[in-house]
């Protein structure tokens, strides 16, 4: 296999991975489902749902904390999912930093 073939194969794998990242949907939540966030594999927020019962002008800080926790949960799950997908693509090859 020559270097051009390897580069082309690497580019195809990268394009496939980018497509998977944008198609992947992962849900994170906080407060027992009071706040739910859906992100894609690129960790872009796709949707945010807030249970009306948690909305109170007297406790805005709690709502803010729940939103942040739900986003962090969704992003962590997206990282795990993409790591699993990449592990399958790489045949179990461990790459530092991924």
Buried (B, 14 or more C-beta within 10 A) or exposed (E): EEEEEEEEEEEEEEEEBEEBBEEBBBBBBBBEEBBBBBBBBEBEBEEBEBEEEBEEEEEEEEBEBBBEBBBEBBBBBBBEBBEEBBBEEEEEEEEEEE
